């Protein structure tokens, strides 16, 4: 991978990580967490760790995001802010 593209992806990973911690909406945080996992998958793939990238895509971006979305949909919102 071109090093500029790798650095840009790394910056996006850090932005997604920090934004998912600061955002107040649970759905938004879950979406950012899924994007973080997908971007980490591309970073692992760029480093040549195909098995780690596949595991990150399957578990980090797939199953974990689905479980977080399911948990959010089973909760109710108490405040309107």
C-alpha positions as CSV (number, residue, x, y, z in Angstrom):
1,X,0.0,0.0,0.0
2,X,1.2,3.5,-0.7
3,X,2.5,5.1,2.5
4,X,0.4,8.2,2.1
5,X,-2.7,6.1,1.9
6,X,-1.6,4.1,4.9
7,X,-1.1,7.3,6.9
8,X,-4.4,8.7,5.8
9,X,-6.1,5.4,6.9
10,X,-4.3,5.5,10.2
11,X,-5.5,9.1,10.8
12,X,-9.0,8.0,10.0
13,X,-8.7,5.1,12.5
14,X,-7.6,7.6,15.3
15,X,-10.5,10.0,14.4
16,X,-13.0,7.2,14.5
17,X,-11.7,5.9,17.8
18,X,-11.8,9.4,19.5
19,X,-15.1,10.3,17.9
20,X,-16.7,7.1,19.1
21,X,-15.7,7.9,22.6
22,X,-16.9,11.5,22.5
23,X,-20.2,11.1,20.6
24,X,-23.3,11.1,22.8
25,X,-25.6,9.1,20.5
26,X,-25.3,5.3,21.0
27,X,-26.1,4.5,17.4
28,X,-23.5,7.0,16.1
29,X,-20.9,5.5,18.4
30,X,-21.8,2.0,17.2
31,X,-21.4,3.1,13.5
32,X,-18.1,4.7,14.3
33,X,-16.9,1.6,16.1
34,X,-17.8,-0.5,13.0
35,X,-15.9,2.0,10.8
36,X,-13.0,1.8,13.2
37,X,-12.9,-2.0,12.9
38,X,-13.2,-1.9,9.1
39,X,-10.3,0.6,8.9
40,X,-8.2,-1.6,11.2
41,X,-9.0,-4.5,8.9
42,X,-7.5,-2.6,6.0
43,X,-4.4,-1.7,8.1
44,X,-3.8,-5.3,9.0
45,X,-4.3,-6.3,5.3
46,X,-1.8,-3.6,4.2
47,X,0.8,-5.0,6.7
48,X,0.4,-8.5,5.2
49,X,-1.4,-10.1,8.1
50,X,-4.3,-11.6,6.1
51,X,-5.5,-13.9,8.8
52,X,-5.6,-11.1,11.4
53,X,-7.4,-8.9,8.8
54,X,-10.0,-11.6,8.2
55,X,-10.6,-12.1,11.9
56,X,-10.9,-8.4,12.4
57,X,-13.4,-8.1,9.6
58,X,-15.5,-11.1,10.8
59,X,-15.5,-10.4,14.5
60,X,-14.7,-6.7,14.9
61,X,-16.7,-5.2,12.1
62,X,-19.3,-8.0,11.7
63,X,-20.3,-9.8,14.8
64,X,-19.5,-7.1,17.4
65,X,-21.3,-4.4,15.4
66,X,-24.3,-6.7,15.0
67,X,-24.4,-7.4,18.7
68,X,-24.1,-3.7,19.6
69,X,-26.9,-2.8,17.2
70,X,-29.1,-5.5,18.6
71,X,-28.5,-4.3,22.1
72,X,-29.3,-0.7,21.1
73,X,-32.5,-1.7,19.5
74,X,-33.6,-3.6,22.6
75,X,-33.1,-0.5,24.8
76,X,-35.4,2.5,25.1
77,X,-34.5,6.2,25.1
78,X,-35.3,8.0,28.3
79,X,-34.2,11.5,27.4
80,X,-34.9,13.7,24.3
81,X,-31.6,15.5,24.0
